[in-house]
Structures are given as structure tokens and as C-alpha cells.
């Protein structure tokens, strides 16, 4: 049929061809192969219908559609750098990274518009709040505290957003250049202080060691001197004892000899010899000695000590 020169049969065929192509396209689109660790959210006539897990699924064309696709694997989200003020009013720049995963695809689809953006914003605000309670020096030491607080807050919110925050790590805490220079000077001063302290401790220990060595040497010398004197004293004592013993034995023998027959005469003779030797020494030149008048009376001296001549 021709109307005003236009072939209506051709137009109808084209329309039916387009409809058929759309139907075939929708038919192919209704076949879904869901990969492992993925979840597809299906809506039927604009309303949530089901969640497709890994595997083969067939949908009803023109009625069902996949509205959201979620990757259930753990993913990393960078938290952009932001300026934070510590409790001592120092401005620092902090950035980090969040490790999250979707646990409930339905809540992740309908509980919030964009859970990734929400997690980043909440991590930034929580980081600012925690750093605001810490001094600048503690912000570098309390990274674990900041991370734990951010994870706690994100987990609380994540239960409503269908996601789980595994951990939050602070990558950098960057203070202003003036503060960095001051901190470097402080670190250098602390390093020099430790070096001086170590040197002084070394000098102190060296002096202690030297003094202990001198003290030990002095003690050893004094003990050696004491032992030497003890040995000398013991030697002298032994010598005195030996001399006393020899003297007593000599006296005993002399007494025995004197008490024997002719003993006194022999003793008188020996003393006489000694007497004459002593008198001979008085004849030396330039000798001036005051002597008793009876010095030459030998018999008088012998009688005075009880040695009498046996012949008388």
C-alpha cells in the first residue's frame, strides 16, 4: 500500500524490525552471569526484588533490571589530605587510607547514596576531632589511637550502610615548615644531649674504674706490706726463740760443766784470759778511762761472782 507516494508496508516492517531488535537486546540483557565475590541488585518495576549471587541468572525482560552492582572484595579508598589543628593550635596536614568491604548489598544500595564518599567524609571529620584533642608531639605517637577511633566510628555507621571498615591507616602527618624546622632542631638538641650524657657517663665510669684500680692496687700493696711485716715479725720472733733456746741450753750446759769437778777452775781460766785481753786494750794510745782502784785484783772479781779456786 502506498499513501502519498510512501510505502507503508516498508515502514511497518522497519517498525517491527526495531521492536524485534529491542526485544532480542532485552532478552540478552536479561541473562546475567554474576562473577565470584560480586552481588547484583535486581529491581522489578522500580522496586527491589532480589540480590543475585555468583552464577547464572535469567531475568524477565522489560520488567526486571539490574539497578546496582557491588564488588564484595575488600577495597582500598584513599582519604585526601586535610588540614587539622592540634590541641596546641598547630596546623597539620593529614591523609590516610581506608580498607572496607560491602557486607550487605541491599543497604549499600538503598541505605546511602554513595557509601565510599560517606566513608571518606566520616574518616576526615573523625580524624580532625581526634587530632584536636592531642598535642602536636602526641599526634606522631598516637597513630594507632587515631586509627582505632576512626575505625570505631566508621563501623558504627557502616552497619547502617551495609559495609564493614577493616582498618584505617594514616599515611602522612605533615606539619608546617616552621614547625618541622623547630622539631628538627629539637631532635638534634636531644641527640647532642644524649651524646654528651653518654660521654659523661663514659668519663664517669672510666674514673670509677681507674679509682677502683688504684684502690685495689693500694689494698694489694698494703696487704703485701702487712704480710711482709708479719713474716719479718714471725722471723724475728722465731730468731729470738731460737736464740733464747740456744742461750738456755748453753747456760744449762755451762751450769753442768761448772758443777762438775774442775769446772770452776776452767771457767776462772777462761774468764782470766778474757780479763787479760780487756786490760791489754786499755794500753792503747790516747785512751782515757776512769777505773776503780782494785781493777787489777783478779781474785777479788772472781770471789765477788762466786768463782773460787778449787785448789784453795
C-alpha positions, 0 to 999 in steps of 0.5 A, a space after each residue: 500500500 502506498 499513501 502519498 507516494 510512501 510505502 507503508 508496508 516498508 515502514 511497518 516492517 522497519 517498525 517491527 524490525 526495531 521492536 524485534 531488535 529491542 526485544 532480542 537486546 532485552 532478552 540478552 540483557 536479561 541473562 546475567 552471569 554474576 562473577 565470584 565475590 560480586 552481588 547484583 541488585 535486581 529491581 522489578 518495576 522500580 522496586 527491589 526484588 532480589 540480590 543475585 549471587 555468583 552464577 547464572 541468572 535469567 531475568 524477565 525482560 522489560 520488567 526486571 533490571 539490574 539497578 546496582 552492582 557491588 564488588 564484595 572484595 575488600 577495597 582500598 579508598 584513599 582519604 585526601 589530605 586535610 588540614 587539622 589543628 592540634 590541641 596546641 593550635 598547630 596546623 597539620 596536614 593529614 591523609 590516610 587510607 581506608 580498607 572496607 568491604 560491602 557486607 550487605 548489598 541491599 543497604 549499600 544500595 538503598 541505605 546511602 547514596 554513595 557509601 565510599 564518599 560517606 566513608 571518606 567524609 566520616 574518616 576526615 571529620 573523625 580524624 580532625 576531632 581526634 587530632 584536636 584533642 592531642 598535642 602536636 608531639 602526641 599526634 606522631 605517637 598516637 597513630 594507632 589511637 587515631 586509627 582505632 577511633 576512626 575505625 570505631 566510628 566508621 563501623 558504627 555507621 557502616 552497619 547502617 550502610 551495609 559495609 564493614 571498615 577493616 582498618 584505617 591507616 594514616 599515611 602522612 602527618 605533615 606539619 608546617 615548615 616552621 614547625 618541622 624546622 623547630 622539631 628538627 632542631 629539637 631532635 638534634 638538641 636531644 641527640 647532642 644531649 644524649 651524646 654528651 650524657 653518654 660521654 659523661 657517663 663514659 668519663 664517669 665510669 672510666 674514673 670509677 674504674 681507674 679509682 677502683 684500680 688504684 684502690 685495689 692496687 693500694 689494698 694489694 700493696 698494703 696487704 703485701 706490706 702487712 704480710 711482709 711485716 708479719 713474716 719479718 715479725 714471725 722471723 724475728 720472733 722465731 730468731 729470738 726463740 731460737 736464740 733464747 733456746 740456744 742461750 738456755 741450753 748453753 747456760 744449762 750446759 755451762 751450769 753442768 760443766 761448772 758443777 762438775 769437778 774442775 769446772 770452776 777452775 776452767 771457767 776462772 781460766 777462761 774468764 782470766 784470759 778474757 780479763 787479760 785481753 780487756 786490760 791489754 786494750 786499755 794500753 792503747 794510745 790516747 785512751 782515757 778511762 776512769 777505773 776503780 782502784 782494785 781493777 787489777 785484783 783478779 781474785 777479788 772479781 772472781 770471789 765477788 761472782 762466786 768463782 773460787 779456786 778449787 785448789 784453795 
